[in-house]
Amino acid sequence: MRLNHGFVLTLAFCAVAACDPARTEAPAAPEVSVSAPDDGQAVACMAYLSLQGSAVAAGTAQGDVAALDAAQAVWRAEAAKSYSQDELAQFFASSVAVFDDTPAEELAAEAATCLSTAPAP
């Protein structure tokens, strides 16, 4: 049986890294917040603006669909700097799924924050 030495070395490295006593504590998960600009913020804002735009279009919320769409496009362009098209589509879809149950008042507040903090086009 032939072994791929690169694979064996990679596997050994991973095993040693996993057993490193200095790594016994799990790192804190980064918090996605629209107050801290980063890649996650861009995708979160895309999702909030999309959901709010759908609510406005359905007549269940108030707002300007054109302004929501424009801000979403700006956030999409920002996120596209960090993700491939496929990665961005997957991250966006999962964010929409997560935020879909957001209460209407909170959704409107998040969308308003995303509108007011959108980067310049």
The first five atom37 places (N, CA, C, CB, O) and aatype in JSON, in Angstrom:
{
  "aatype": [12, 1, 10, 2, 8, 7, 13, 19, 10, 16, 10, 0, 13, 4, 0, 19, 0, 0, 4, 3, 14, 0, 1, 16, 6, 0, 14, 0, 0, 14, 6, 19, 15, 19, 15, 0, 14, 3, 3, 7, 5, 0, 19, 0, 4, 12, 0, 18, 10, 15, 10, 5, 7, 15, 0, 19, 0, 0, 7, 16, 0, 5, 7, 3, 19, 0, 0, 10, 3, 0, 0, 5, 0, 19, 17, 1, 0, 6, 0, 0, 11, 15, 18, 15, 5, 3, 6, 10, 0, 5, 13, 13, 0, 15, 15, 19, 0, 19, 13, 3, 3, 16, 14, 0, 6, 6, 10, 0, 0, 6, 0, 0, 16, 4, 10, 15, 16, 0, 14, 0, 14],
  "atom_mask": [
    [1, 1, 1, 1, 1],
    [1, 1, 1, 1, 1],
    [1, 1, 1, 1, 1],
    [1, 1, 1, 1, 1],
    [1, 1, 1, 1, 1],
    [1, 1, 1, 0, 1],
    [1, 1, 1, 1, 1],
    [1, 1, 1, 1, 1],
    [1, 1, 1, 1, 1],
    [1, 1, 1, 1, 1],
    [1, 1, 1, 1, 1],
    [1, 1, 1, 1, 1],
    [1, 1, 1, 1, 1],
    [1, 1, 1, 1, 1],
    [1, 1, 1, 1, 1],
    [1, 1, 1, 1, 1],
    [1, 1, 1, 1, 1],
    [1, 1, 1, 1, 1],
    [1, 1, 1, 1, 1],
    [1, 1, 1, 1, 1],
    [1, 1, 1, 1, 1],
    [1, 1, 1, 1, 1],
    [1, 1, 1, 1, 1],
    [1, 1, 1, 1, 1],
    [1, 1, 1, 1, 1],
    [1, 1, 1, 1, 1],
    [1, 1, 1, 1, 1],
    [1, 1, 1, 1, 1],
    [1, 1, 1, 1, 1],
    [1, 1, 1, 1, 1],
    [1, 1, 1, 1, 1],
    [1, 1, 1, 1, 1],
    [1, 1, 1, 1, 1],
    [1, 1, 1, 1, 1],
    [1, 1, 1, 1, 1],
    [1, 1, 1, 1, 1],
    [1, 1, 1, 1, 1],
    [1, 1, 1, 1, 1],
    [1, 1, 1, 1, 1],
    [1, 1, 1, 0, 1],
    [1, 1, 1, 1, 1],
    [1, 1, 1, 1, 1],
    [1, 1, 1, 1, 1],
    [1, 1, 1, 1, 1],
    [1, 1, 1, 1, 1],
    [1, 1, 1, 1, 1],
    [1, 1, 1, 1, 1],
    [1, 1, 1, 1, 1],
    [1, 1, 1, 1, 1],
    [1, 1, 1, 1, 1],
    [1, 1, 1, 1, 1],
    [1, 1, 1, 1, 1],
    [1, 1, 1, 0, 1],
    [1, 1, 1, 1, 1],
    [1, 1, 1, 1, 1],
    [1, 1, 1, 1, 1],
    [1, 1, 1, 1, 1],
    [1, 1, 1, 1, 1],
    [1, 1, 1, 0, 1],
    [1, 1, 1, 1, 1],
    [1, 1, 1, 1, 1],
    [1, 1, 1, 1, 1],
    [1, 1, 1, 0, 1],
    [1, 1, 1, 1, 1],
    [1, 1, 1, 1, 1],
    [1, 1, 1, 1, 1],
    [1, 1, 1, 1, 1],
    [1, 1, 1, 1, 1],
    [1, 1, 1, 1, 1],
    [1, 1, 1, 1, 1],
    [1, 1, 1, 1, 1],
    [1, 1, 1, 1, 1],
    [1, 1, 1, 1, 1],
    [1, 1, 1, 1, 1],
    [1, 1, 1, 1, 1],
    [1, 1, 1, 1, 1],
    [1, 1, 1, 1, 1],
    [1, 1, 1, 1, 1],
    [1, 1, 1, 1, 1],
    [1, 1, 1, 1, 1],
    [1, 1, 1, 1, 1],
    [1, 1, 1, 1, 1],
    [1, 1, 1, 1, 1],
    [1, 1, 1, 1, 1],
    [1, 1, 1, 1, 1],
    [1, 1, 1, 1, 1],
    [1, 1, 1, 1, 1],
    [1, 1, 1, 1, 1],
    [1, 1, 1, 1, 1],
    [1, 1, 1, 1, 1],
    [1, 1, 1, 1, 1],
    [1, 1, 1, 1, 1],
    [1, 1, 1, 1, 1],
    [1, 1, 1, 1, 1],
    [1, 1, 1, 1, 1],
    [1, 1, 1, 1, 1],
    [1, 1, 1, 1, 1],
    [1, 1, 1, 1, 1],
    [1, 1, 1, 1, 1],
    [1, 1, 1, 1, 1],
    [1, 1, 1, 1, 1],
    [1, 1, 1, 1, 1],
    [1, 1, 1, 1, 1],
    [1, 1, 1, 1, 1],
    [1, 1, 1, 1, 1],
    [1, 1, 1, 1, 1],
    [1, 1, 1, 1, 1],
    [1, 1, 1, 1, 1],
    [1, 1, 1, 1, 1],
    [1, 1, 1, 1, 1],
    [1, 1, 1, 1, 1],
    [1, 1, 1, 1, 1],
    [1, 1, 1, 1, 1],
    [1, 1, 1, 1, 1],
    [1, 1, 1, 1, 1],
    [1, 1, 1, 1, 1],
    [1, 1, 1, 1, 1],
    [1, 1, 1, 1, 1],
    [1, 1, 1, 1, 1],
    [1, 1, 1, 1, 1],
    [1, 1, 1, 1, 1]
  ],
  "atom_positions": [
    [[0.85, -1.17, 0.0], [0.0, 0.0, 0.0], [0.89, 1.23, 0.0], [-0.96, 0.0, 1.22], [1.82, 1.34, 0.8]],
    [[0.62, 2.16, -0.9], [1.41, 3.38, -0.99], [0.73, 4.48, -0.19], [1.6, 3.81, -2.46], [-0.49, 4.66, -0.28]],
    [[1.49, 5.2, 0.56], [0.98, 6.31, 1.34], [1.47, 7.62, 0.73], [1.41, 6.21, 2.81], [2.62, 7.73, 0.31]],
    [[0.6, 8.57, 0.7], [0.97, 9.9, 0.26], [1.6, 10.59, 1.47], [-0.27, 10.71, -0.3], [0.9, 10.91, 2.43]],
    [[2.91, 10.82, 1.41], [3.61, 11.38, 2.56], [3.11, 12.78, 2.92], [5.1, 11.42, 2.3], [3.1, 13.14, 4.09]],
    [[2.71, 13.55, 1.93], [2.17, 14.88, 2.21], [0.89, 14.79, 3.02], [0.0, 0.0, 0.0], [0.67, 15.58, 3.93]],
    [[0.06, 13.81, 2.68], [-1.19, 13.62, 3.42], [-0.9, 13.19, 4.85], [-2.07, 12.58, 2.72], [-1.52, 13.68, 5.79]],
    [[0.04, 12.26, 5.0], [0.39, 11.76, 6.34], [0.95, 12.9, 7.19], [1.42, 10.61, 6.24], [0.59, 13.02, 8.36]],
    [[1.82, 13.73, 6.62], [2.38, 14.85, 7.37], [1.29, 15.85, 7.74], [3.47, 15.54, 6.56], [1.29, 16.37, 8.86]],
    [[0.37, 16.12, 6.83], [-0.72, 17.04, 7.12], [-1.6, 16.49, 8.24], [-1.57, 17.29, 5.87], [-1.98, 17.23, 9.15]],
    [[-1.91, 15.22, 8.18], [-2.71, 14.57, 9.21], [-2.0, 14.63, 10.55], [-3.01, 13.12, 8.82], [-2.63, 14.9, 11.58]],
    [[-0.7, 14.37, 10.56], [0.07, 14.42, 11.81], [0.1, 15.83, 12.37], [1.5, 13.92, 11.58], [-0.04, 16.02, 13.58]],
    [[0.27, 16.82, 11.51], [0.28, 18.22, 11.95], [-1.05, 18.58, 12.59], [0.58, 19.17, 10.77], [-1.09, 19.21, 13.65]],
    [[-2.15, 18.19, 11.95], [-3.48, 18.48, 12.49], [-3.69, 17.81, 13.84], [-4.56, 18.02, 11.5], [-4.28, 18.4, 14.74]],
    [[-3.21, 16.59, 13.98], [-3.36, 15.87, 15.25], [-2.58, 16.57, 16.35], [-2.9, 14.41, 15.1], [-3.08, 16.72, 17.47]],
    [[-1.36, 17.0, 16.05], [-0.55, 17.7, 17.04], [-1.19, 19.04, 17.39], [0.89, 17.91, 16.52], [-1.25, 19.41, 18.57]],
    [[-1.66, 19.76, 16.41], [-2.29, 21.05, 16.66], [-3.55, 20.9, 17.5], [-2.62, 21.75, 15.33], [-3.84, 21.75, 18.34]],
    [[-4.3, 19.84, 17.27], [-5.53, 19.61, 18.02], [-5.24, 19.26, 19.48], [-6.36, 18.5, 17.37], [-6.06, 19.53, 20.35]],
    [[-4.08, 18.66, 19.74], [-3.72, 18.26, 21.1], [-2.92, 19.31, 21.84], [-2.95, 16.97, 21.06], [-2.55, 19.09, 22.99]],
    [[-2.64, 20.42, 21.23], [-1.85, 21.49, 21.84], [-2.55, 21.99, 23.09], [-1.62, 22.65, 20.85], [-3.66, 22.5, 23.0]],
    [[-1.92, 21.85, 24.28], [-2.57, 22.27, 25.52], [-2.88, 23.76, 25.55], [-1.7, 21.91, 26.7], [-3.8, 24.18, 26.26]],
    [[-2.16, 24.55, 24.81], [-2.42, 25.99, 24.77], [-3.73, 26.29, 24.04], [-1.26, 26.73, 24.1], [-4.23, 27.42, 24.12]],
    [[-4.27, 25.32, 23.34], [-5.49, 25.52, 22.57], [-6.68, 24.82, 23.21], [-5.3, 25.02, 21.14], [-7.61, 24.42, 22.5]],
    [[-6.68, 24.65, 24.52], [-7.77, 23.93, 25.17], [-9.05, 24.74, 25.2], [-7.37, 23.54, 26.56], [-10.14, 24.17, 25.26]],
    [[-8.95, 26.06, 25.18], [-10.14, 26.89, 25.18], [-10.54, 27.2, 23.75], [-9.91, 28.19, 25.98], [-9.71, 27.55, 22.91]],
    [[-11.82, 27.08, 23.5], [-12.32, 27.4, 22.17], [-12.27, 28.91, 21.98], [-13.77, 26.86, 21.96], [-12.62, 29.65, 22.9]],
    [[-11.85, 29.39, 20.81], [-11.83, 30.83, 20.58], [-13.25, 31.37, 20.54], [-11.08, 31.17, 19.27], [-14.18, 30.69, 20.1]],
    [[-13.4, 32.58, 21.0], [-14.72, 33.21, 20.99], [-15.15, 33.44, 19.55], [-14.71, 34.55, 21.78], [-14.35, 33.86, 18.72]],
    [[-16.4, 33.15, 19.28], [-16.93, 33.36, 17.93], [-17.04, 34.86, 17.69], [-18.31, 32.67, 17.76], [-17.49, 35.6, 18.57]],
    [[-16.65, 35.32, 16.5], [-16.77, 36.74, 16.23], [-18.24, 37.13, 16.14], [-16.04, 37.1, 14.92], [-19.06, 36.4, 15.6]],
    [[-18.54, 38.27, 16.68], [-19.91, 38.76, 16.68], [-20.11, 39.65, 15.45], [-20.23, 39.54, 17.98], [-19.35, 40.59, 15.23]],
    [[-21.13, 39.34, 14.66], [-21.44, 40.16, 13.5], [-22.35, 41.28, 13.94], [-22.1, 39.31, 12.36], [-23.45, 41.05, 14.44]],
    [[-21.88, 42.47, 13.75], [-22.65, 43.63, 14.18], [-22.56, 44.69, 13.1], [-22.14, 44.18, 15.54], [-21.5, 44.89, 12.49]],
    [[-23.66, 45.38, 12.85], [-23.63, 46.42, 11.83], [-22.87, 47.64, 12.31], [-25.04, 46.81, 11.43], [-22.67, 48.58, 11.54]],
    [[-22.43, 47.66, 13.57], [-21.65, 48.79, 14.04], [-20.16, 48.6, 13.77], [-21.89, 48.99, 15.53], [-19.39, 49.56, 13.88]],
    [[-19.74, 47.39, 13.42], [-18.34, 47.13, 13.13], [-18.2, 46.69, 11.69], [-17.76, 46.05, 14.09], [-18.55, 45.56, 11.35]],
    [[-17.68, 47.56, 10.82], [-17.61, 47.21, 9.4], [-16.66, 46.05, 9.14], [-17.18, 48.43, 8.59], [-15.48, 46.1, 9.5]],
    [[-17.16, 45.03, 8.52], [-16.36, 43.91, 8.08], [-17.16, 43.13, 7.05], [-15.96, 43.01, 9.28], [-18.26, 43.53, 6.67]],
    [[-16.6, 42.02, 6.6], [-17.26, 41.21, 5.59], [-18.62, 40.71, 6.07], [-16.38, 40.03, 5.19], [-19.59, 40.72, 5.32]],
    [[-18.67, 40.27, 7.32], [-19.92, 39.76, 7.89], [-20.98, 40.84, 7.95], [0.0, 0.0, 0.0], [-22.17, 40.56, 7.74]],
    [[-20.57, 42.05, 8.23], [-21.52, 43.16, 8.28], [-22.15, 43.36, 6.91], [-20.83, 44.46, 8.74], [-23.36, 43.56, 6.8]],
    [[-21.34, 43.31, 5.88], [-21.86, 43.53, 4.53], [-22.92, 42.5, 4.18], [-20.72, 43.49, 3.51], [-23.98, 42.84, 3.65]],
    [[-22.64, 41.24, 4.47], [-23.6, 40.19, 4.14], [-24.83, 40.28, 5.04], [-22.94, 38.8, 4.27], [-25.95, 40.07, 4.57]],
    [[-24.62, 40.59, 6.32], [-25.77, 40.75, 7.22], [-26.66, 41.88, 6.72], [-25.29, 41.04, 8.67], [-27.88, 41.74, 6.71]],
    [[-26.07, 42.97, 6.31], [-26.87, 44.09, 5.8], [-27.58, 43.71, 4.51], [-25.98, 45.32, 5.57], [-28.73, 44.1, 4.29]],
    [[-26.91, 42.96, 3.66], [-27.59, 42.49, 2.44], [-28.85, 41.72, 2.82], [-26.65, 41.59, 1.59], [-29.91, 41.92, 2.22]],
    [[-28.74, 40.85, 3.81], [-29.87, 40.03, 4.23], [-30.97, 40.88, 4.86], [-29.42, 38.95, 5.22], [-32.14, 40.74, 4.5]],
    [[-30.6, 41.76, 5.79], [-31.6, 42.61, 6.44], [-32.32, 43.48, 5.42], [-30.94, 43.49, 7.52], [-33.55, 43.61, 5.46]],
    [[-31.57, 44.07, 4.51], [-32.19, 44.94, 3.51], [-33.08, 44.16, 2.55], [-31.11, 45.69, 2.72], [-34.13, 44.65, 2.13]],
    [[-32.67, 42.95, 2.21], [-33.5, 42.11, 1.34], [-34.8, 41.74, 2.02], [-32.73, 40.85, 0.94], [-35.87, 41.84, 1.43]],
    [[-34.71, 41.31, 3.28], [-35.92, 40.92, 4.02], [-36.84, 42.13, 4.23], [-35.54, 40.3, 5.37], [-38.05, 42.01, 4.1]],
    [[-36.26, 43.28, 4.57], [-37.08, 44.47, 4.76], [-37.71, 44.91, 3.43], [-36.23, 45.61, 5.35], [-38.87, 45.32, 3.4]],
    [[-36.95, 44.82, 2.35], [-37.5, 45.15, 1.03], [-38.66, 44.25, 0.65], [0.0, 0.0, 0.0], [-39.65, 44.71, 0.08]],
    [[-38.55, 42.98, 0.97], [-39.65, 42.04, 0.7], [-40.87, 42.38, 1.54], [-39.2, 40.6, 0.97], [-42.0, 42.29, 1.06]],
    [[-40.64, 42.76, 2.79], [-41.76, 43.13, 3.66], [-42.44, 44.4, 3.16], [-41.27, 43.33, 5.11], [-43.67, 44.5, 3.2]],
    [[-41.67, 45.36, 2.71], [-42.23, 46.6, 2.17], [-43.02, 46.29, 0.89], [-41.11, 47.64, 1.88], [-44.14, 46.78, 0.71]],
    [[-42.43, 45.49, 0.01], [-43.11, 45.13, -1.24], [-44.41, 44.37, -0.98], [-42.18, 44.29, -2.13], [-45.37, 44.49, -1.74]],
    [[-44.43, 43.58, 0.09], [-45.63, 42.81, 0.43], [-46.66, 43.65, 1.18], [-45.26, 41.59, 1.28], [-47.78, 43.2, 1.41]],
    [[-46.28, 44.88, 1.54], [-47.2, 45.76, 2.24], [-47.29, 45.52, 3.74], [0.0, 0.0, 0.0], [-48.19, 46.04, 4.39]],
    [[-46.36, 44.74, 4.28], [-46.39, 44.47, 5.73], [-45.45, 45.38, 6.5], [-46.03, 43.02, 5.99], [-45.38, 45.3, 7.73]],
    [[-44.72, 46.24, 5.8], [-43.81, 47.19, 6.44], [-43.77, 48.45, 5.59], [-42.38, 46.59, 6.63], [-44.17, 48.46, 4.43]],
    [[-43.27, 49.51, 6.2], [-43.15, 50.77, 5.47], [-41.7, 51.0, 5.09], [-43.69, 51.95, 6.31], [-40.78, 50.56, 5.79]],
    [[-41.51, 51.69, 3.99], [-40.16, 52.0, 3.55], [-40.11, 52.25, 2.07], [0.0, 0.0, 0.0], [-41.13, 52.17, 1.37]],
    [[-38.93, 52.54, 1.6], [-38.68, 52.84, 0.19], [-37.91, 51.67, -0.42], [-37.88, 54.19, 0.04], [-36.72, 51.49, -0.17]],
    [[-38.6, 50.89, -1.22], [-37.98, 49.7, -1.82], [-36.76, 50.08, -2.65], [-38.99, 48.95, -2.69], [-35.75, 49.37, -2.62]],
    [[-36.84, 51.18, -3.39], [-35.7, 51.59, -4.23], [-34.47, 51.91, -3.37], [-36.09, 52.82, -5.09], [-33.36, 51.55, -3.73]],
    [[-34.68, 52.59, -2.25], [-33.55, 52.92, -1.36], [-32.97, 51.65, -0.73], [-34.01, 53.9, -0.25], [-31.75, 51.52, -0.6]],
    [[-33.84, 50.72, -0.35], [-33.38, 49.45, 0.22], [-32.58, 48.66, -0.81], [-34.56, 48.61, 0.72], [-31.53, 48.1, -0.5]],
    [[-33.08, 48.62, -2.04], [-32.38, 47.9, -3.12], [-31.02, 48.54, -3.43], [-33.24, 47.87, -4.4], [-30.03, 47.84, -3.64]],
    [[-30.98, 49.88, -3.44], [-29.73, 50.58, -3.73], [-28.69, 50.31, -2.64], [-29.98, 52.09, -3.86], [-27.53, 50.06, -2.94]],
    [[-29.12, 50.37, -1.39], [-28.2, 50.1, -0.28], [-27.73, 48.65, -0.32], [-28.87, 50.42, 1.07], [-26.57, 48.36, -0.03]],
    [[-28.63, 47.75, -0.66], [-28.25, 46.34, -0.74], [-27.19, 46.14, -1.83], [-29.49, 45.45, -1.03], [-26.26, 45.36, -1.65]],
    [[-27.32, 46.84, -2.95], [-26.34, 46.73, -4.03], [-24.96, 47.23, -3.57], [-26.81, 47.52, -5.27], [-23.93, 46.66, -3.94]],
    [[-24.95, 48.3, -2.78], [-23.68, 48.83, -2.27], [-23.04, 47.83, -1.31], [-23.91, 50.2, -1.56], [-21.84, 47.58, -1.38]],
    [[-23.84, 47.27, -0.42], [-23.31, 46.27, 0.51], [-22.84, 45.02, -0.24], [-24.37, 45.88, 1.55], [-21.83, 44.42, 0.13]],
    [[-23.56, 44.63, -1.3], [-23.15, 43.47, -2.11], [-21.78, 43.72, -2.74], [-24.2, 43.16, -3.21], [-20.92, 42.85, -2.73]],
    [[-21.59, 44.92, -3.28], [-20.29, 45.27, -3.87], [-19.18, 45.22, -2.82], [-20.35, 46.67, -4.52], [-18.07, 44.78, -3.11]],
    [[-19.49, 45.66, -1.62], [-18.51, 45.61, -0.52], [-18.17, 44.16, -0.18], [-19.06, 46.35, 0.74], [-16.99, 43.83, -0.02]],
    [[-19.17, 43.31, -0.07], [-18.94, 41.9, 0.27], [-18.21, 41.17, -0.85], [-20.28, 41.19, 0.57], [-17.42, 40.26, -0.59]],
    [[-18.47, 41.56, -2.09], [-17.84, 40.9, -3.24], [-16.33, 41.09, -3.26], [-18.44, 41.42, -4.53], [-15.62, 40.38, -3.97]],
    [[-15.83, 42.05, -2.49], [-14.38, 42.27, -2.39], [-13.71, 41.14, -1.62], [-14.08, 43.63, -1.72], [-12.51, 40.91, -1.75]],
    [[-14.49, 40.44, -0.8], [-13.91, 39.41, 0.08], [-14.34, 37.99, -0.22], [-14.26, 39.72, 1.47], [-13.71, 37.05, 0.25]],
    [[-15.4, 37.82, -1.0], [-15.93, 36.49, -1.26], [-16.07, 36.23, -2.75], [-17.29, 36.31, -0.57], [-16.3, 37.15, -3.54]],
    [[-15.91, 34.97, -3.12], [-16.2, 34.6, -4.5], [-17.72, 34.69, -4.7], [-15.66, 33.15, -4.83], [-18.47, 34.81, -3.74]],
    [[-18.14, 34.64, -5.93], [-19.57, 34.73, -6.22], [-20.34, 33.6, -5.54], [-19.81, 34.69, -7.74], [-21.42, 33.83, -4.99]],
    [[-19.81, 32.39, -5.57], [-20.47, 31.24, -4.93], [-20.49, 31.37, -3.42], [-19.78, 29.94, -5.33], [-21.51, 31.11, -2.78]],
    [[-19.36, 31.79, -2.84], [-19.3, 31.96, -1.39], [-20.3, 33.03, -0.93], [-17.88, 32.35, -0.95], [-21.0, 32.85, 0.07]],
    [[-20.34, 34.12, -1.67], [-21.25, 35.2, -1.31], [-22.71, 34.75, -1.4], [-21.02, 36.42, -2.21], [-23.51, 35.07, -0.53]],
    [[-23.04, 34.01, -2.44], [-24.41, 33.52, -2.6], [-24.79, 32.59, -1.44], [-24.56, 32.78, -3.95], [-25.9, 32.66, -0.92]],
    [[-23.86, 31.73, -1.04], [-24.14, 30.8, 0.07], [-24.25, 31.54, 1.4], [-23.04, 29.74, 0.15], [-25.15, 31.26, 2.19]],
    [[-23.35, 32.48, 1.65], [-23.36, 33.25, 2.89], [-24.64, 34.08, 2.97], [-22.11, 34.16, 2.99], [-25.27, 34.17, 4.02]],
    [[-25.02, 34.7, 1.85], [-26.23, 35.51, 1.8], [-27.46, 34.63, 2.08], [-26.37, 36.21, 0.42], [-28.31, 34.99, 2.9]],
    [[-27.56, 33.49, 1.41], [-28.72, 32.61, 1.59], [-28.82, 32.12, 3.03], [-28.62, 31.4, 0.64], [-29.92, 32.07, 3.6]],
    [[-27.69, 31.77, 3.63], [-27.75, 31.3, 5.02], [-28.09, 32.45, 5.97], [-26.41, 30.66, 5.43], [-28.77, 32.24, 6.97]],
    [[-27.63, 33.66, 5.66], [-27.96, 34.82, 6.5], [-29.45, 35.14, 6.42], [-27.14, 36.05, 6.08], [-30.08, 35.43, 7.43]],
    [[-30.0, 35.08, 5.22], [-31.44, 35.31, 5.06], [-32.22, 34.27, 5.86], [-31.85, 35.26, 3.56], [-33.2, 34.61, 6.52]],
    [[-31.79, 33.03, 5.8], [-32.48, 31.97, 6.54], [-32.42, 32.21, 8.05], [-31.87, 30.6, 6.2], [-33.4, 31.98, 8.75]],
    [[-31.28, 32.67, 8.53], [-31.12, 32.93, 9.96], [-31.95, 34.14, 10.4], [-29.64, 33.16, 10.3], [-32.61, 34.1, 11.44]],
    [[-31.92, 35.2, 9.61], [-32.6, 36.45, 9.98], [-34.08, 36.46, 9.62], [-31.91, 37.61, 9.33], [-34.78, 37.41, 9.97]],
    [[-34.55, 35.45, 8.93], [-35.94, 35.43, 8.46], [-36.95, 35.5, 9.59], [-36.18, 34.18, 7.64], [-38.06, 36.0, 9.4]],
    [[-36.6, 35.01, 10.76], [-37.51, 35.02, 11.91], [-37.34, 36.26, 12.79], [-37.3, 33.78, 12.75], [-37.92, 36.33, 13.87]],
    [[-36.57, 37.22, 12.33], [-36.36, 38.44, 13.1], [-37.68, 39.19, 13.23], [-35.27, 39.34, 12.43], [-38.38, 39.39, 12.24]],
    [[-38.04, 39.61, 14.45], [-39.28, 40.38, 14.63], [-39.26, 41.64, 13.76], [-39.47, 40.76, 16.12], [-38.21, 42.23, 13.51]],
    [[-40.44, 42.05, 13.3], [-40.57, 43.16, 12.35], [-39.9, 44.44, 12.84], [-42.03, 43.44, 12.08], [-39.23, 45.11, 12.07]],
    [[-40.07, 44.78, 14.11], [-39.47, 46.02, 14.63], [-37.94, 45.95, 14.61], [-39.95, 46.28, 16.06], [-37.27, 46.92, 14.25]],
    [[-37.4, 44.8, 14.99], [-35.95, 44.63, 14.98], [-35.42, 44.63, 13.55], [-35.57, 43.32, 15.7], [-34.37, 45.22, 13.27]],
    [[-36.14, 43.98, 12.65], [-35.74, 43.96, 11.24], [-35.71, 45.37, 10.67], [-36.7, 43.08, 10.43], [-34.76, 45.74, 9.98]],
    [[-36.74, 46.16, 10.96], [-36.79, 47.54, 10.48], [-35.63, 48.35, 11.05], [-38.14, 48.19, 10.85], [-35.03, 49.15, 10.34]],
    [[-35.3, 48.14, 12.33], [-34.19, 48.86, 12.95], [-32.85, 48.47, 12.33], [-34.16, 48.6, 14.46], [-32.02, 49.34, 12.04]],
    [[-32.64, 47.18, 12.11], [-31.39, 46.72, 11.49], [-31.27, 47.25, 10.07], [-31.32, 45.17, 11.48], [-30.2, 47.7, 9.66]],
    [[-32.37, 47.21, 9.32], [-32.35, 47.71, 7.95], [-32.06, 49.21, 7.93], [-33.69, 47.42, 7.25], [-31.32, 49.69, 7.08]],
    [[-32.63, 49.95, 8.87], [-32.39, 51.4, 8.95], [-30.91, 51.67, 9.26], [-33.28, 52.04, 10.03], [-30.32, 52.59, 8.7]],
    [[-30.34, 50.87, 10.15], [-28.91, 51.03, 10.47], [-28.06, 50.74, 9.24], [-28.51, 50.1, 11.63], [-27.1, 51.45, 8.96]],
    [[-28.42, 49.69, 8.51], [-27.68, 49.35, 7.29], [-27.81, 50.45, 6.23], [-28.18, 48.0, 6.72], [-26.86, 50.74, 5.51]],
    [[-28.98, 51.05, 6.14], [-29.17, 52.16, 5.21], [-28.28, 53.33, 5.57], [-30.64, 52.6, 5.19], [-27.64, 53.94, 4.71]],
    [[-28.24, 53.65, 6.86], [-27.48, 54.83, 7.29], [-25.97, 54.62, 7.33], [-27.95, 55.25, 8.65], [-25.22, 55.59, 7.32]],
    [[-25.53, 53.36, 7.38], [-24.09, 53.09, 7.46], [-23.52, 52.52, 6.16], [-23.81, 52.12, 8.59], [-22.36, 52.11, 6.12]],
    [[-24.32, 52.48, 5.12], [-23.85, 51.91, 3.85], [-22.65, 52.71, 3.33], [-24.99, 51.91, 2.79], [-22.65, 53.94, 3.38]],
    [[-21.64, 52.0, 2.84], [-20.49, 52.7, 2.27], [-20.91, 53.52, 1.05], [-19.37, 51.71, 1.89], [-21.94, 53.24, 0.43]],
    [[-20.11, 54.51, 0.73], [-20.39, 55.3, -0.46], [-20.22, 54.42, -1.7], [-19.46, 56.55, -0.54], [-19.28, 53.63, -1.78]],
    [[-21.12, 54.56, -2.65], [-21.0, 53.71, -3.87], [-19.76, 54.02, -4.68], [-22.22, 53.89, -4.75], [-19.53, 53.39, -5.72]]
  ]
}
